[in-house]
Amino acid sequence: MKTKIFFIVILLSASQFAFSQKVDINGFVRNYTGVLYENGEFNMLQNTLNLNFDLMGDRVAFRANPLVYLYGIDSLDFNMREIYLDLYFDNFDIRVGKQQIVWGRADGVFITDIVSPLNLFEFLLPDFDEIRIGVYAAKVDYYFGNSTIEAIWKPVFAANIFPQEGSIWNKPPEFPAPTSFDYSKQSIKPSLENSEIYLKYALSSSAIDFDLMGAYTWDATPTMYVDRFYGFDTATNQPVLDSLLITPEYNRLALAGGSFTSTIKSFVIRGEAAYYFGKYFQTADPLAEGALVQKDYLHYVVGLDYGIGNLKLSTQFIQRYIFDYDDLIDSDEFDNTMTFLARYDAVRETLHLELFSYVGLNYGDALIRPKITYDFSDSFSILLGSNIFVGDERGLFGRYGDNSMIYTKIKYNF
């Protein structure tokens, strides 16, 4: 209760400051309710308050973006998603503070878009601006001609957030022996040595927009190191596996890549790629010696967009290729996925029909996401949608077959 009162005091104080300083306030309130097809249980009862406080001056700007989730009756989750200061100069800008940073041009997939880690508490279902986690960083954008150089320094490491134990989105592997976890090596202390650096060059022209990027960062997903402890079977005179100790640990990761967008007649062609150096992969047998192998891999996407009238069509092909592949790796050498999007705006662009799908080509699984949105006004809308998981349980989407759901989102913008 004290925590809730503290958050309310913060919001009221911020609002009082906003009115005294002529700060622009906007945001939304939203109700999100989801029901599982399999058993009719409510898998999502969420109310959201999203606030943006913006103060703009001649050479300086400030933004604060508190976000409050209320689950069920009284489970409150408060997050200061962004709070930063902008400084504007003649040919460069500086942004310092907690911020979301979006890179890349792919839809629904993160290839060079790695500056902000991901909150995967509900898999890939939330809006992508809510999946990305704000990071503490200093960002400098330098402008010359049609080009921009962007440099980012992150002194504080932030990892991906995964579903908690007991969540329908938590699908842990089965272990062949009693297992315990050691989380002592997950902490990365803020220091110059542990900082992350990102650099991007972007060019915008009438023929093509493209960018080149590089990063020296931390892998936002931990590597699982396995220690095996054996007993002795006197009947067979053989050692037997007694228990496992799993230690999650984050490793350094370097990558280089880029993306482009170009228009040919009525078609928009998009592409994005990144080469990752020295990623750790698990082997299929976690008990074998050398259960981890370090390999380079290439991750890329090519996409095609086409629009005619109020209809928009889009498709993407996504592939990850592991170089110098080892048959023991618990990932396919080629991982192939496609996405499809069809969106139609009707009734004077107040009714929006959309179908978005991920299709895993390796195992024939898919996530199909139809939805209908009606805008009663510029401020108020209601959405009815469904998330349908189908296919082989070995696939990324097929493993969540029991989580297919229907949901509504009622939203008021202000």
C-alpha positions as a LaTeX table, in Angstrom:
\begin{tabular}{lrrr}
\hline
Residue & $x$ (\AA) & $y$ (\AA) & $z$ (\AA) \\
\hline
Met1 & 0.00 & 0.00 & 0.00 \\
Lys2 & 2.86 & 2.40 & 0.85 \\
Thr3 & 4.37 & 1.75 & $-2.59$ \\
Lys4 & 1.09 & 2.59 & $-4.32$ \\
Ile5 & 0.74 & 5.81 & $-2.33$ \\
Phe6 & 4.33 & 6.72 & $-3.22$ \\
Phe7 & 3.64 & 6.30 & $-6.95$ \\
Ile8 & 0.44 & 8.34 & $-6.72$ \\
Val9 & 2.30 & 11.15 & $-4.92$ \\
Ile10 & 4.95 & 11.13 & $-7.67$ \\
Leu11 & 2.34 & 11.39 & $-10.42$ \\
Leu12 & 0.42 & 14.16 & $-8.64$ \\
Ser13 & 3.63 & 16.09 & $-7.97$ \\
Ala14 & 4.68 & 15.71 & $-11.60$ \\
Ser15 & 1.28 & 16.95 & $-12.74$ \\
Gln16 & 1.50 & 19.96 & $-10.41$ \\
Phe17 & 4.96 & 20.78 & $-11.80$ \\
Ala18 & 3.65 & 20.37 & $-15.34$ \\
Phe19 & 0.85 & 22.88 & $-14.90$ \\
Ser20 & 3.18 & 25.42 & $-13.27$ \\
Gln21 & 5.78 & 25.07 & $-16.05$ \\
Lys22 & 3.36 & 24.82 & $-19.00$ \\
Val23 & 4.46 & 21.30 & $-19.76$ \\
Asp24 & 2.61 & 19.46 & $-22.52$ \\
Ile25 & 0.84 & 16.39 & $-21.12$ \\
Asn26 & $-0.46$ & 13.56 & $-23.24$ \\
Gly27 & $-0.84$ & 9.81 & $-23.05$ \\
Phe28 & $-3.51$ & 7.15 & $-22.83$ \\
Val29 & $-5.50$ & 4.90 & $-20.54$ \\
Arg30 & $-6.25$ & 1.37 & $-21.74$ \\
Asn31 & $-8.06$ & $-1.75$ & $-20.67$ \\
Tyr32 & $-6.62$ & $-5.00$ & $-22.03$ \\
Thr33 & $-8.54$ & $-8.24$ & $-21.42$ \\
Gly34 & $-7.54$ & $-11.62$ & $-22.86$ \\
Val35 & $-9.19$ & $-15.06$ & $-22.66$ \\
Leu36 & $-7.60$ & $-18.39$ & $-23.59$ \\
Tyr37 & $-9.45$ & $-20.47$ & $-26.17$ \\
Glu38 & $-8.48$ & $-23.74$ & $-24.51$ \\
Asn39 & $-10.12$ & $-23.31$ & $-21.13$ \\
Gly40 & $-11.78$ & $-19.89$ & $-21.07$ \\
Glu41 & $-9.42$ & $-18.57$ & $-18.41$ \\
Phe42 & $-8.46$ & $-14.91$ & $-18.31$ \\
Asn43 & $-4.77$ & $-14.82$ & $-19.15$ \\
Met44 & $-4.67$ & $-11.02$ & $-19.22$ \\
Leu45 & $-6.50$ & $-8.50$ & $-17.03$ \\
Gln46 & $-4.52$ & $-5.30$ & $-17.41$ \\
Asn47 & $-5.28$ & $-1.61$ & $-17.03$ \\
Thr48 & $-2.63$ & 0.82 & $-18.23$ \\
Leu49 & $-1.89$ & 4.47 & $-17.61$ \\
Asn50 & 0.73 & 5.96 & $-19.90$ \\
Leu51 & 1.77 & 9.59 & $-19.37$ \\
Asn52 & 4.11 & 11.83 & $-21.35$ \\
Phe53 & 5.40 & 15.07 & $-19.85$ \\
Asp54 & 7.15 & 17.23 & $-22.46$ \\
Leu55 & 8.80 & 20.59 & $-21.89$ \\
Met56 & 10.26 & 22.32 & $-24.95$ \\
Gly57 & 12.61 & 25.31 & $-25.00$ \\
Asp58 & 14.78 & 26.97 & $-27.62$ \\
Arg59 & 17.88 & 24.89 & $-26.92$ \\
Val60 & 16.69 & 22.32 & $-24.43$ \\
Ala61 & 13.84 & 19.84 & $-24.05$ \\
Phe62 & 12.77 & 17.42 & $-21.35$ \\
Arg63 & 10.60 & 14.30 & $-21.41$ \\
Ala64 & 9.34 & 12.01 & $-18.67$ \\
Asn65 & 7.24 & 8.94 & $-19.52$ \\
Pro66 & 5.90 & 7.08 & $-16.46$ \\
Leu67 & 3.96 & 3.91 & $-17.29$ \\
Val68 & 1.71 & 2.13 & $-14.80$ \\
Tyr69 & 0.26 & $-1.36$ & $-15.28$ \\
Leu70 & $-2.47$ & $-2.60$ & $-12.95$ \\
Tyr71 & $-2.99$ & $-6.37$ & $-13.15$ \\
Gly72 & $-6.18$ & $-7.83$ & $-11.71$ \\
Ile73 & $-7.31$ & $-6.05$ & $-8.55$ \\
Asp74 & $-4.18$ & $-4.66$ & $-6.95$ \\
Ser75 & $-1.00$ & $-5.92$ & $-8.61$ \\
Leu76 & 0.72 & $-2.67$ & $-9.56$ \\
Asp77 & 3.76 & $-2.39$ & $-11.84$ \\
Phe78 & 5.28 & 1.09 & $-12.13$ \\
Asn79 & 7.95 & 1.83 & $-14.71$ \\
Met80 & 9.63 & 5.11 & $-15.61$ \\
Arg81 & 10.02 & 4.07 & $-19.23$ \\
Glu82 & 11.82 & 7.25 & $-20.33$ \\
Ile83 & 13.21 & 10.31 & $-18.61$ \\
Tyr84 & 15.79 & 12.32 & $-20.51$ \\
Leu85 & 17.12 & 15.75 & $-21.42$ \\
Asp86 & 17.71 & 16.98 & $-24.99$ \\
Leu87 & 20.26 & 19.66 & $-25.86$ \\
Tyr88 & 20.14 & 21.23 & $-29.34$ \\
Phe89 & 23.09 & 22.83 & $-31.13$ \\
Asp90 & 23.62 & 24.10 & $-34.68$ \\
Asn91 & 24.59 & 20.78 & $-36.25$ \\
Phe92 & 24.28 & 18.19 & $-33.49$ \\
Asp93 & 21.94 & 17.11 & $-30.69$ \\
Ile94 & 22.65 & 15.42 & $-27.37$ \\
Arg95 & 20.19 & 13.26 & $-25.42$ \\
Val96 & 21.10 & 12.10 & $-21.90$ \\
Gly97 & 19.02 & 9.90 & $-19.61$ \\
Lys98 & 16.82 & 6.84 & $-19.75$ \\
Gln99 & 15.49 & 6.44 & $-23.29$ \\
Gln100 & 14.14 & 4.00 & $-25.85$ \\
Ile101 & 16.31 & 3.79 & $-28.97$ \\
Val102 & 14.94 & 2.26 & $-32.16$ \\
Trp103 & 17.21 & 1.14 & $-35.00$ \\
Gly104 & 16.54 & $-0.86$ & $-38.16$ \\
Arg105 & 13.72 & $-1.12$ & $-40.69$ \\
Ala106 & 12.31 & $-4.62$ & $-40.15$ \\
Asp107 & 8.75 & $-5.20$ & $-38.85$ \\
Gly108 & 8.35 & $-7.50$ & $-35.86$ \\
Val109 & 11.96 & $-8.70$ & $-35.77$ \\
Phe110 & 15.06 & $-7.32$ & $-34.04$ \\
Ile111 & 18.26 & $-7.53$ & $-36.09$ \\
Thr112 & 20.15 & $-4.24$ & $-35.79$ \\
Asp113 & 17.50 & $-2.94$ & $-33.38$ \\
Ile114 & 19.46 & $-4.07$ & $-30.31$ \\
Val115 & 20.21 & $-0.90$ & $-28.36$ \\
Ser116 & 17.08 & $-1.25$ & $-26.22$ \\
Pro117 & 16.62 & $-4.78$ & $-24.82$ \\
Leu118 & 13.23 & $-6.50$ & $-24.80$ \\
Asn119 & 10.59 & $-7.18$ & $-22.20$ \\
Leu120 & 9.26 & $-10.58$ & $-23.28$ \\
Phe121 & 6.93 & $-11.13$ & $-20.32$ \\
Glu122 & 4.15 & $-11.77$ & $-22.86$ \\
Phe123 & 6.28 & $-13.16$ & $-25.70$ \\
Leu124 & 6.03 & $-10.87$ & $-28.79$ \\
Leu125 & 2.41 & $-9.83$ & $-28.24$ \\
Pro126 & 2.58 & $-6.31$ & $-26.71$ \\
Asp127 & 3.00 & $-3.21$ & $-28.86$ \\
Phe128 & 6.65 & $-2.89$ & $-29.81$ \\
Asp129 & 7.08 & 0.48 & $-28.09$ \\
Glu130 & 6.16 & $-1.37$ & $-24.89$ \\
Ile131 & 8.40 & $-4.36$ & $-25.58$ \\
Arg132 & 11.52 & $-2.19$ & $-25.79$ \\
Ile133 & 13.10 & $-1.35$ & $-22.44$ \\
Gly134 & 14.41 & 2.14 & $-21.79$ \\
Val135 & 18.18 & 2.28 & $-21.27$ \\
Tyr136 & 20.45 & 4.74 & $-19.53$ \\
Ala137 & 22.53 & 6.28 & $-22.30$ \\
Ala138 & 24.13 & 9.35 & $-23.78$ \\
Lys139 & 23.28 & 9.75 & $-27.49$ \\
Val140 & 24.83 & 12.25 & $-29.91$ \\
Asp141 & 23.46 & 12.89 & $-33.42$ \\
Tyr142 & 25.71 & 14.89 & $-35.76$ \\
Tyr143 & 24.15 & 16.21 & $-39.00$ \\
Phe144 & 25.93 & 17.13 & $-42.22$ \\
Gly145 & 24.20 & 17.38 & $-45.58$ \\
Asn146 & 21.82 & 14.44 & $-45.98$ \\
Ser147 & 23.85 & 12.34 & $-43.55$ \\
Thr148 & 23.72 & 11.68 & $-39.83$ \\
Ile149 & 26.25 & 10.06 & $-37.52$ \\
Glu150 & 24.79 & 8.70 & $-34.30$ \\
Ala151 & 26.97 & 7.62 & $-31.36$ \\
Ile152 & 25.58 & 5.99 & $-28.21$ \\
Trp153 & 27.30 & 5.23 & $-24.93$ \\
Lys154 & 25.54 & 2.95 & $-22.44$ \\
Pro155 & 27.24 & 2.88 & $-19.05$ \\
Val156 & 24.57 & 0.67 & $-17.43$ \\
Phe157 & 23.82 & $-2.80$ & $-18.78$ \\
Ala158 & 20.17 & $-3.81$ & $-19.26$ \\
Ala159 & 19.15 & $-7.39$ & $-20.11$ \\
Asn160 & 16.14 & $-8.89$ & $-21.81$ \\
Ile161 & 13.31 & $-9.66$ & $-19.39$ \\
Phe162 & 11.82 & $-13.15$ & $-19.70$ \\
Pro163 & 8.53 & $-14.58$ & $-18.36$ \\
Gln164 & 8.56 & $-15.48$ & $-14.70$ \\
Glu165 & 8.13 & $-18.98$ & $-13.36$ \\
Gly166 & 4.46 & $-19.96$ & $-13.49$ \\
Ser167 & 3.70 & $-17.78$ & $-16.53$ \\
Ile168 & 2.04 & $-19.47$ & $-19.50$ \\
Trp169 & 4.88 & $-17.98$ & $-21.57$ \\
Asn170 & 7.59 & $-19.69$ & $-19.52$ \\
Lys171 & 8.45 & $-22.97$ & $-21.25$ \\
Pro172 & 11.59 & $-24.27$ & $-19.50$ \\
Pro173 & 13.40 & $-27.33$ & $-20.89$ \\
Glu174 & 13.23 & $-30.67$ & $-19.10$ \\
Phe175 & 16.40 & $-31.59$ & $-17.21$ \\
Pro176 & 17.60 & $-35.17$ & $-16.70$ \\
Ala177 & 18.57 & $-34.61$ & $-13.04$ \\
Pro178 & 17.68 & $-32.36$ & $-10.09$ \\
Thr179 & 18.71 & $-28.84$ & $-11.06$ \\
Ser180 & 19.67 & $-25.73$ & $-9.13$ \\
Phe181 & 20.61 & $-22.26$ & $-10.37$ \\
Asp182 & 23.41 & $-19.90$ & $-9.42$ \\
Tyr183 & 22.53 & $-16.30$ & $-10.33$ \\
Ser184 & 25.64 & $-14.73$ & $-8.80$ \\
Lys185 & 27.27 & $-14.01$ & $-12.18$ \\
Gln186 & 24.33 & $-12.21$ & $-13.76$ \\
Ser187 & 25.29 & $-8.83$ & $-12.35$ \\
Ile188 & 27.39 & $-6.52$ & $-14.53$ \\
Lys189 & 28.68 & $-3.56$ & $-12.56$ \\
Pro190 & 28.49 & $-0.15$ & $-14.26$ \\
Ser191 & 32.02 & 0.89 & $-15.21$ \\
Leu192 & 33.97 & 2.25 & $-18.15$ \\
Glu193 & 35.22 & $-1.26$ & $-18.88$ \\
Asn194 & 31.69 & $-2.68$ & $-18.92$ \\
Ser195 & 30.19 & 0.12 & $-21.03$ \\
Glu196 & 28.53 & $-0.50$ & $-24.40$ \\
Ile197 & 29.20 & 1.54 & $-27.53$ \\
Tyr198 & 27.07 & 1.86 & $-30.67$ \\
Leu199 & 27.78 & 3.81 & $-33.85$ \\
Lys200 & 25.58 & 4.39 & $-36.90$ \\
Tyr201 & 25.94 & 6.32 & $-40.15$ \\
Ala202 & 22.70 & 7.13 & $-42.02$ \\
Leu203 & 22.11 & 8.69 & $-45.44$ \\
Ser204 & 18.75 & 9.86 & $-46.73$ \\
Ser205 & 18.30 & 10.62 & $-50.44$ \\
Ser206 & 15.58 & 10.60 & $-53.07$ \\
Ala207 & 16.76 & 7.23 & $-54.41$ \\
Ile208 & 17.57 & 5.32 & $-51.23$ \\
Asp209 & 17.79 & 5.59 & $-47.47$ \\
Phe210 & 20.41 & 3.42 & $-45.82$ \\
Asp211 & 22.49 & 3.13 & $-42.69$ \\
Leu212 & 25.59 & 1.30 & $-41.50$ \\
Met213 & 26.08 & 0.35 & $-37.87$ \\
Gly214 & 28.46 & $-1.32$ & $-35.47$ \\
Ala215 & 28.32 & $-2.16$ & $-31.78$ \\
Tyr216 & 30.40 & $-3.52$ & $-28.96$ \\
Thr217 & 27.81 & $-4.63$ & $-26.46$ \\
Trp218 & 26.67 & $-7.37$ & $-24.13$ \\
Asp219 & 24.45 & $-10.23$ & $-25.25$ \\
Ala220 & 21.11 & $-9.33$ & $-23.65$ \\
Thr221 & 20.28 & $-13.03$ & $-23.26$ \\
Pro222 & 22.45 & $-14.95$ & $-20.77$ \\
Thr223 & 24.45 & $-18.04$ & $-21.66$ \\
Met224 & 23.64 & $-21.07$ & $-19.49$ \\
Tyr225 & 26.79 & $-22.71$ & $-18.12$ \\
Val226 & 26.18 & $-26.23$ & $-16.84$ \\
Asp227 & 28.16 & $-27.94$ & $-14.05$ \\
Arg228 & 27.59 & $-31.69$ & $-13.71$ \\
Phe229 & 27.89 & $-33.59$ & $-10.44$ \\
Tyr230 & 28.15 & $-37.37$ & $-10.45$ \\
Gly231 & 27.56 & $-40.11$ & $-7.96$ \\
Phe232 & 28.58 & $-43.76$ & $-8.25$ \\
Asp233 & 26.33 & $-46.74$ & $-8.96$ \\
Thr234 & 27.80 & $-49.68$ & $-7.08$ \\
Ala235 & 25.64 & $-52.16$ & $-8.99$ \\
Thr236 & 27.12 & $-51.21$ & $-12.36$ \\
Asn237 & 30.39 & $-49.73$ & $-11.15$ \\
Gln238 & 29.61 & $-46.68$ & $-13.29$ \\
Pro239 & 29.34 & $-42.98$ & $-12.47$ \\
Val240 & 25.78 & $-41.65$ & $-12.68$ \\
Leu241 & 24.55 & $-38.10$ & $-13.02$ \\
Asp242 & 23.48 & $-36.87$ & $-9.60$ \\
Ser243 & 22.61 & $-33.17$ & $-10.11$ \\
Leu244 & 23.09 & $-30.10$ & $-12.29$ \\
Leu245 & 24.11 & $-26.56$ & $-11.42$ \\
Ile246 & 23.19 & $-23.97$ & $-14.07$ \\
Thr247 & 24.88 & $-20.57$ & $-13.98$ \\
Pro248 & 23.45 & $-17.87$ & $-16.28$ \\
Glu249 & 26.15 & $-15.43$ & $-17.37$ \\
Tyr250 & 26.24 & $-12.57$ & $-19.86$ \\
Asn251 & 28.96 & $-12.40$ & $-22.51$ \\
Arg252 & 30.39 & $-9.68$ & $-24.68$ \\
Leu253 & 29.10 & $-9.49$ & $-28.27$ \\
Ala254 & 30.28 & $-7.48$ & $-31.27$ \\
Leu255 & 28.31 & $-6.94$ & $-34.47$ \\
Ala256 & 28.25 & $-4.91$ & $-37.65$ \\
Gly257 & 25.40 & $-4.38$ & $-40.08$ \\
Gly258 & 23.11 & $-2.03$ & $-41.89$ \\
Ser259 & 19.73 & $-1.51$ & $-43.50$ \\
Phe260 & 18.16 & 0.21 & $-46.50$ \\
Thr261 & 14.83 & 1.32 & $-47.94$ \\
Ser262 & 14.15 & 2.14 & $-51.58$ \\
Thr263 & 11.08 & 2.73 & $-53.74$ \\
Ile264 & 10.57 & 1.22 & $-57.19$ \\
Lys265 & 7.33 & 2.45 & $-58.75$ \\
Ser266 & 4.58 & 1.36 & $-56.31$ \\
Phe267 & 6.80 & $-1.01$ & $-54.32$ \\
Val268 & 8.96 & $-0.32$ & $-51.26$ \\
Ile269 & 11.94 & $-2.64$ & $-50.87$ \\
Arg270 & 13.51 & $-2.98$ & $-47.44$ \\
Gly271 & 16.53 & $-4.87$ & $-46.20$ \\
Glu272 & 18.44 & $-5.25$ & $-42.96$ \\
Ala273 & 21.37 & $-7.43$ & $-41.91$ \\
Ala274 & 23.81 & $-7.88$ & $-39.04$ \\
Tyr275 & 26.90 & $-10.07$ & $-38.65$ \\
Tyr276 & 27.39 & $-11.22$ & $-35.06$ \\
Phe277 & 30.88 & $-12.18$ & $-33.87$ \\
Gly278 & 31.36 & $-14.93$ & $-31.31$ \\
Lys279 & 27.84 & $-15.74$ & $-30.12$ \\
Tyr280 & 27.61 & $-18.62$ & $-27.62$ \\
Phe281 & 25.23 & $-21.42$ & $-28.63$ \\
Gln282 & 23.97 & $-24.30$ & $-26.49$ \\
Thr283 & 24.54 & $-27.82$ & $-27.73$ \\
Ala284 & 21.73 & $-30.37$ & $-27.99$ \\
Asp285 & 23.28 & $-32.39$ & $-25.15$ \\
Pro286 & 23.79 & $-30.10$ & $-22.14$ \\
Leu287 & 25.63 & $-32.91$ & $-20.33$ \\
Ala288 & 28.36 & $-33.30$ & $-22.93$ \\
Glu289 & 31.76 & $-31.73$ & $-22.52$ \\
Gly290 & 31.90 & $-28.51$ & $-24.47$ \\
Ala291 & 28.18 & $-27.92$ & $-23.99$ \\
Leu292 & 28.70 & $-24.40$ & $-25.35$ \\
Val293 & 30.19 & $-23.49$ & $-28.70$ \\
Gln294 & 31.10 & $-20.03$ & $-29.96$ \\
Lys295 & 30.17 & $-19.22$ & $-33.56$ \\
Asp296 & 29.63 & $-16.24$ & $-35.83$ \\
Tyr297 & 26.22 & $-15.88$ & $-37.41$ \\
Leu298 & 24.41 & $-13.73$ & $-39.97$ \\
His299 & 20.89 & $-12.44$ & $-39.37$ \\
Tyr300 & 19.08 & $-10.65$ & $-42.18$ \\
Val301 & 15.67 & $-9.73$ & $-43.57$ \\
Val302 & 14.38 & $-8.61$ & $-46.96$ \\
Gly303 & 10.92 & $-7.10$ & $-47.24$ \\
Leu304 & 8.49 & $-5.83$ & $-49.87$ \\
Asp305 & 5.64 & $-3.38$ & $-49.27$ \\
Tyr306 & 2.85 & $-2.51$ & $-51.67$ \\
Gly307 & $-0.08$ & $-0.15$ & $-51.23$ \\
Ile308 & $-3.12$ & 0.49 & $-53.35$ \\
Gly309 & $-5.79$ & 2.85 & $-52.08$ \\
Asn310 & $-6.63$ & 1.97 & $-48.49$ \\
Leu311 & $-5.02$ & $-1.48$ & $-48.73$ \\
Lys312 & $-1.46$ & $-2.12$ & $-47.54$ \\
Leu313 & 0.34 & $-5.41$ & $-48.17$ \\
Ser314 & 3.73 & $-6.38$ & $-46.82$ \\
Thr315 & 5.89 & $-9.49$ & $-46.59$ \\
Gln316 & 9.34 & $-10.29$ & $-45.20$ \\
Phe317 & 11.79 & $-13.19$ & $-45.41$ \\
Ile318 & 14.04 & $-13.56$ & $-42.36$ \\
Gln319 & 17.00 & $-15.90$ & $-42.04$ \\
Arg320 & 19.65 & $-16.62$ & $-39.44$ \\
Tyr321 & 22.70 & $-18.58$ & $-40.64$ \\
Ile322 & 25.32 & $-20.01$ & $-38.26$ \\
Phe323 & 28.81 & $-20.18$ & $-39.76$ \\
Asp324 & 31.09 & $-23.19$ & $-39.30$ \\
Tyr325 & 28.08 & $-25.14$ & $-38.06$ \\
Asp326 & 28.42 & $-27.95$ & $-35.54$ \\
Asp327 & 25.78 & $-30.70$ & $-35.62$ \\
Leu328 & 25.58 & $-30.67$ & $-31.82$ \\
Ile329 & 24.30 & $-27.08$ & $-31.70$ \\
Asp330 & 20.76 & $-26.92$ & $-30.33$ \\
Ser331 & 19.72 & $-24.50$ & $-33.08$ \\
Asp332 & 19.24 & $-25.06$ & $-36.80$ \\
Glu333 & 22.04 & $-24.03$ & $-39.14$ \\
Phe334 & 19.46 & $-22.08$ & $-41.16$ \\
Asp335 & 16.50 & $-20.62$ & $-39.28$ \\
Asn336 & 13.91 & $-19.32$ & $-41.76$ \\
Thr337 & 10.84 & $-17.22$ & $-40.99$ \\
Met338 & 8.41 & $-15.16$ & $-43.03$ \\
Thr339 & 5.96 & $-12.45$ & $-42.04$ \\
Phe340 & 2.81 & $-11.34$ & $-43.84$ \\
Leu341 & 0.77 & $-8.19$ & $-43.27$ \\
Ala342 & $-2.51$ & $-7.07$ & $-44.82$ \\
Arg343 & $-4.22$ & $-3.92$ & $-43.58$ \\
Tyr344 & $-7.35$ & $-2.24$ & $-44.92$ \\
Asp345 & $-8.80$ & 1.08 & $-43.74$ \\
Ala346 & $-12.53$ & 1.55 & $-44.32$ \\
Val347 & $-15.45$ & 3.79 & $-43.31$ \\
Arg348 & $-13.50$ & 7.01 & $-43.82$ \\
Glu349 & $-10.45$ & 5.45 & $-42.14$ \\
Thr350 & $-12.25$ & 4.80 & $-38.86$ \\
Leu351 & $-12.45$ & 0.99 & $-39.28$ \\
His352 & $-9.13$ & $-0.85$ & $-39.55$ \\
Leu353 & $-8.89$ & $-4.52$ & $-40.54$ \\
Glu354 & $-5.47$ & $-6.12$ & $-40.08$ \\
Leu355 & $-3.91$ & $-9.55$ & $-40.37$ \\
Phe356 & $-0.29$ & $-10.06$ & $-39.35$ \\
Ser357 & 1.40 & $-13.46$ & $-39.27$ \\
Tyr358 & 4.75 & $-14.97$ & $-38.42$ \\
Val359 & 5.40 & $-18.26$ & $-40.23$ \\
Gly360 & 8.26 & $-20.51$ & $-39.17$ \\
Leu361 & 9.45 & $-22.32$ & $-42.28$ \\
Asn362 & 11.68 & $-24.86$ & $-40.53$ \\
Tyr363 & 8.86 & $-26.57$ & $-38.62$ \\
Gly364 & 5.69 & $-25.25$ & $-40.24$ \\
Asp365 & 4.47 & $-23.34$ & $-37.18$ \\
Ala366 & 2.93 & $-19.88$ & $-37.09$ \\
Leu367 & 1.50 & $-17.03$ & $-35.04$ \\
Ile368 & $-1.58$ & $-15.55$ & $-36.73$ \\
Arg369 & $-2.82$ & $-12.19$ & $-35.43$ \\
Pro370 & $-6.12$ & $-10.87$ & $-36.91$ \\
Lys371 & $-7.60$ & $-7.74$ & $-35.38$ \\
Ile372 & $-10.32$ & $-5.15$ & $-35.98$ \\
Thr373 & $-10.05$ & $-1.61$ & $-34.62$ \\
Tyr374 & $-12.82$ & 0.97 & $-34.66$ \\
Asp375 & $-12.09$ & 4.63 & $-33.91$ \\
Phe376 & $-15.16$ & 6.15 & $-32.32$ \\
Ser377 & $-13.32$ & 9.47 & $-32.31$ \\
Asp378 & $-9.79$ & 10.81 & $-32.51$ \\
Ser379 & $-9.40$ & 9.92 & $-28.84$ \\
Phe380 & $-11.38$ & 6.74 & $-28.26$ \\
Ser381 & $-10.99$ & 3.34 & $-29.93$ \\
Ile382 & $-11.85$ & $-0.30$ & $-29.32$ \\
Leu383 & $-9.92$ & $-3.27$ & $-30.68$ \\
Leu384 & $-10.95$ & $-6.91$ & $-30.98$ \\
Gly385 & $-8.17$ & $-9.33$ & $-31.83$ \\
Ser386 & $-6.87$ & $-12.85$ & $-31.59$ \\
Asn387 & $-3.47$ & $-14.51$ & $-31.23$ \\
Ile388 & $-3.51$ & $-17.99$ & $-32.76$ \\
Phe389 & $-0.51$ & $-20.32$ & $-32.33$ \\
Val390 & $-0.37$ & $-23.33$ & $-34.63$ \\
Gly391 & 2.07 & $-26.00$ & $-35.76$ \\
Asp392 & 4.91 & $-28.19$ & $-34.55$ \\
Glu393 & 5.90 & $-27.82$ & $-30.89$ \\
Arg394 & 9.57 & $-27.73$ & $-31.90$ \\
Gly395 & 9.02 & $-24.35$ & $-33.54$ \\
Leu396 & 9.21 & $-20.97$ & $-31.82$ \\
Phe397 & 5.47 & $-20.40$ & $-32.23$ \\
Gly398 & 4.13 & $-23.94$ & $-32.16$ \\
Arg399 & 5.33 & $-24.50$ & $-28.59$ \\
Tyr400 & 2.71 & $-21.99$ & $-27.41$ \\
Gly401 & $-0.25$ & $-23.80$ & $-28.98$ \\
Asp402 & $-2.14$ & $-23.80$ & $-25.66$ \\
Asn403 & $-1.84$ & $-20.00$ & $-25.41$ \\
Ser404 & $-4.11$ & $-19.05$ & $-28.31$ \\
Met405 & $-6.43$ & $-16.30$ & $-27.14$ \\
Ile406 & $-9.03$ & $-13.69$ & $-27.98$ \\
Tyr407 & $-8.67$ & $-10.22$ & $-26.53$ \\
Thr408 & $-9.99$ & $-6.68$ & $-26.47$ \\
Lys409 & $-8.24$ & $-3.35$ & $-25.97$ \\
Ile410 & $-10.27$ & $-0.27$ & $-25.11$ \\
Lys411 & $-8.15$ & 2.84 & $-25.33$ \\
Tyr412 & $-8.60$ & 6.56 & $-24.64$ \\
Asn413 & $-5.91$ & 8.98 & $-25.81$ \\
Phe414 & $-5.57$ & 12.44 & $-24.33$ \\
\hline
\end{tabular}
